[in-house]
Amino acid sequence: MSRIKIMSEHLSNRIAAGEVIERPASVVKELVENAIDAGARRIRIEIERAGSRLISVTDDGCGMDSDDALLCIEPHGTSKLLSEQDIDNIVTLGFRGEALPSIASISRFELTTRTAEQLEGTRVVVEGGRLIEAAPCGGAVGTTIRIRDLFFNTPARRKFLKADATEAHHIEEAVLALAIPRPEVAFELVMDGRCSFRSPASEKPEPRLREFFGRVYADALWPVSHQESGIRVTGYIASPGFTRNSRREQRTFVNGRAVESPAIFRGIREGYATLAESGRFPPVILFLEMSPQEVDVNVHPAKREVRFKREYAVGRAVAAAVGNALRRTREAQPAPRTDEKSLPLSGQVPLKLVLDAASVRYEPGNSEQPSLPTFREERPRIAPEPASEPESTPEQKPEQKPECPPTPPPEQAAPKTTTDSSASFLTDTPAVEIPVRSKFDYPDIPFNGEWPTRIIGVLDDTYLLAAGKSGLILIDQHAAHERVMFERLLDSARRGVAAQTLLLPQTLELPHSMAALLLRNRKIFEAIGFDVEPLGSNTVMLNSVPAALPEHRDLTSMIPDMLQELIENAEHKLPVELEYVARAACRAAVKAHDVLPLPAAEELLRQLGECRQGTLCPHGRPTMITITLREIEKRFSRR
């Protein structure tokens, strides 16, 4: 008896749905692509419960007659590919005919459509892949598709959905990726009855970029226009110095389709050359236009990846476009205005103008910062288990009287001065006593080696070299400060927020996705010490910050980097509160290659020793490693 059977049509649709429909954002993407292919000039998207309850897409495109309304839910029913030759000349966003039947097989699907030639429309209802109703109805020209109870008959897939905030963010990103290259189409996105954004049609993309990403972001973009080898590259690139900590904001489009391609990313990197910082990525919005026969979009089920017949030529064209735009725009930049009374383009009012208007006169203080108390070698090493005699620590000793001898102990010695302002990340922030156990605690992991006794040097302005009883200890200054900041922020969240009110509230213009993420999780940020208020679709006002944060970090770059890292790690399994605090600590911590004077390095080591888990950063990386004397002796052939 034959063991091979032909699977049912319903089962094959369910399998196809698993490849095409990853999450609610995939449904939105497929439906909006169909609307664009239908010639729509206005598209409205309504979402409830991050798409799990309702996804509705309404367009004013050409619509469908009654026959096409039934055929579109059949497997591989499409009006875009009619022959084998068409597969090599794809000019539409959709072409496989898999999306609608796949969606209808895992949801309660309702389609209402009408063409301009018909007096009445057609309504089709499908539930779990089974046709329930097909009847005439009234309606405007165009198509409306409503998807309810997505994954209602595939509970295993539904369990893999993330939190509503995460899924809503993916939906917003999917709509942005479709709206950016099509300024001539009006888009409206409504999330749970609230208008997330409404972008009217325009001839140029600049108004839409300002609406989506903010005026400051848009003003930092320089135009690109270049053509070679049949490849036309247009769009915008970030001015030098305007970077992000991930490649997510490098948005690239090929023939109007949002894609990811190593060849394009390589061209961007080569175009910036030495102008791009190591580990940082300048935002770009690039539109590539080429013959459809030069690109294969039938590679990935979700059509996110493409292949080029001339990959080297594509990378070379992108590199030339970016490089030429940088040279041309930098040469054309006007000299900065010297009039102190004129306002900057960013719209932020300088503090000097505010004080002058209030008849307040001041002089800048001395830039020199006092050094921190030096580390005491006799200080006992902090073990993972609770300290047996906490009262013996230097911080808990009674303060010396004024009539102390002229030569005080090291912790009371008169502070030295240093001209390196990077030491300020530890000033005015005393070490806090943190309970041994809390809901935020990581498990104690013993340190394989002796706790450092003293700092003896710095390597590459990144690693602190310390002496230990068993050998040489290398401390990652970034990871170490992450741990210190992490525990301080958690302590503030537990004991009641210690927030530092800003003298002048600071306005931040963020990309729409970041602003939405911040406002959706506003209570979590407030629990840590950030007081934010919405001022628009992508503008927030920052009134206060956690008191534990160092003052030398620029909030306009720290907060976007923090939000971007949270977006990148949305799949992380840690609790959301812990994730926010960990990322906030990471963004505020001293970076690699920040120059630390010796007193500041010693103070960092002291504060790290007071942490309940000083050997790991909040992300699980080690803060220090030990090179034992035995290993050193072996390298010198002494053993």
KAHULIN-V196869 format. One record per backbone hydrogen bond with DSSP energy under -1.0 kcal/mol. NH is the residue of the N-H (numbers start at 1). CO is the residue of the C=O. If there is no record, write none. Layout:
BEGIN
((NH;CO) (NH;CO))
END
This chain:
BEGIN
((12;8) (13;9) (14;10) (15;11) (16;12) (17;13) (18;14) (19;15) (20;16) (21;17) (26;23) (27;23) (28;24) (29;25) (30;26) (31;27) (32;28) (33;29) (34;30) (35;31) (36;32) (37;33) (38;34) (39;36) (40;35) (43;186) (44;58) (45;188) (46;56) (47;190) (48;54) (51;48) (52;49) (53;48) (54;48) (55;147) (56;46) (57;145) (58;44) (59;143) (62;38) (69;65) (70;66) (71;67) (72;68) (74;71) (76;97) (77;74) (88;85) (89;86) (102;98) (103;99) (104;100) (105;101) (106;103) (108;148) (109;126) (110;146) (111;124) (112;144) (113;122) (114;142) (121;137) (122;113) (123;135) (124;111) (125;133) (126;109) (127;130) (128;107) (129;104) (130;127) (132;125) (133;125) (135;123) (137;121) (142;114) (144;112) (145;57) (146;110) (147;55) (148;108) (149;53) (151;106) (152;149) (154;151) (158;154) (159;155) (161;158) (167;163) (168;164) (169;165) (170;166) (171;167) (172;168) (173;169) (174;170) (175;171) (176;172) (177;173) (178;174) (179;175) (180;176) (182;179) (185;182) (186;41) (187;199) (188;43) (189;197) (190;45) (191;194) (192;47) (194;191) (196;189) (197;189) (199;187) (202;183) (209;205) (210;206) (211;207) (212;208) (213;209) (214;210) (218;214) (219;215) (220;216) (221;218) (222;237) (224;235) (226;233) (228;231) (231;228) (232;289) (233;226) (234;287) (235;224) (236;285) (237;222) (238;283) (239;220) (242;239) (244;281) (250;247) (251;249) (251;284) (253;286) (254;257) (255;288) (257;254) (259;252) (260;304) (265;261) (266;262) (267;263) (268;264) (269;265) (270;266) (271;267) (272;268) (273;269) (275;272) (276;273) (280;277) (281;244) (284;249) (285;236) (286;251) (287;234) (288;253) (289;232) (294;291) (295;292) (296;307) (299;297) (303;300) (307;296) (309;294) (314;310) (315;311) (316;312) (317;313) (318;314) (319;315) (320;316) (321;317) (322;318) (323;319) (324;320) (325;321) (326;322) (327;323) (328;324) (329;325) (330;326) (331;327) (332;328) (342;339) (347;344) (354;350) (355;351) (356;352) (357;353) (358;354) (359;356) (360;355) (369;418) (371;416) (379;376) (392;389) (393;390) (396;393) (397;394) (412;409) (413;410) (418;369) (423;420) (424;421) (425;422) (426;423) (441;438) (449;447) (453;467) (456;465) (457;465) (459;463) (462;459) (463;459) (464;475) (465;457) (466;473) (467;454) (468;471) (472;627) (473;466) (474;625) (475;464) (476;623) (477;462) (480;476) (481;477) (482;478) (483;479) (484;480) (485;481) (486;482) (487;483) (488;484) (489;485) (490;486) (491;487) (492;488) (493;489) (494;490) (495;491) (496;492) (500;545) (502;543) (506;542) (508;540) (510;538) (512;212) (515;511) (516;512) (517;513) (518;514) (519;515) (520;516) (521;517) (522;519) (525;521) (526;522) (527;523) (529;525) (530;525) (531;544) (533;541) (535;539) (536;539) (540;508) (541;533) (542;506) (543;531) (545;500) (547;498) (549;546) (557;554) (558;554) (559;555) (561;557) (562;558) (563;559) (564;560) (565;561) (566;562) (567;563) (568;564) (569;565) (570;567) (572;569) (579;575) (580;576) (581;577) (582;578) (583;579) (584;580) (585;581) (586;582) (587;583) (588;584) (589;585) (593;461) (594;591) (601;597) (602;598) (603;599) (604;600) (605;601) (606;602) (607;603) (608;604) (609;605) (611;608) (617;621) (620;617) (623;615) (625;474) (627;472) (629;470) (632;628) (633;629) (634;630) (635;631) (636;632) (637;634) (638;633))
END
